[in-house]
Amino acid sequence: MSSNIVRHQSDSRLSRIVIHSGIVYLVGLTADDRSASMKAQTAEVLKKIDELLKLAGTDKSRLLSAMIYVSDMRLKPQMDEAWIAWIDSSNTPVRACVEARLGTADTLVEIMVVAAQ
């Protein structure tokens, strides 16, 4: 028997949250303040993740995986600083971080996570 798929904040392009079989998938999130530093953009994205996880009925302690895209690997330590300040250190997810050209030249970080509900 298949489980229902629940989608939140959807439009013709994407859903910001998809829930299936107790697993919550979040869209890749970027900062609104693109003039900010890597650390500040990361902190803003992590706040957005908290908000969407709450809407989905879960939180960062239930993260399973994170995929982080940075525009410049030389700025990764700034991203890591914000990440370490935010993450539940008792419940860390698997994580990958790759350098990529992001949607705009001033987008420094994009993060996509999966969590248990």
Secondary structure, DSSP 8 states (H G I E B T S, - for coil): ----EEEEEE-SS-EEEEEETTEEEE--B--S-TTS-HHHHHHHHHHHHHHHHHHTT--GGGEEEEEEEES-GGGHHHHHHHHHHHS-TTS--EEEEEE---SSTT--EEEEEEEE-
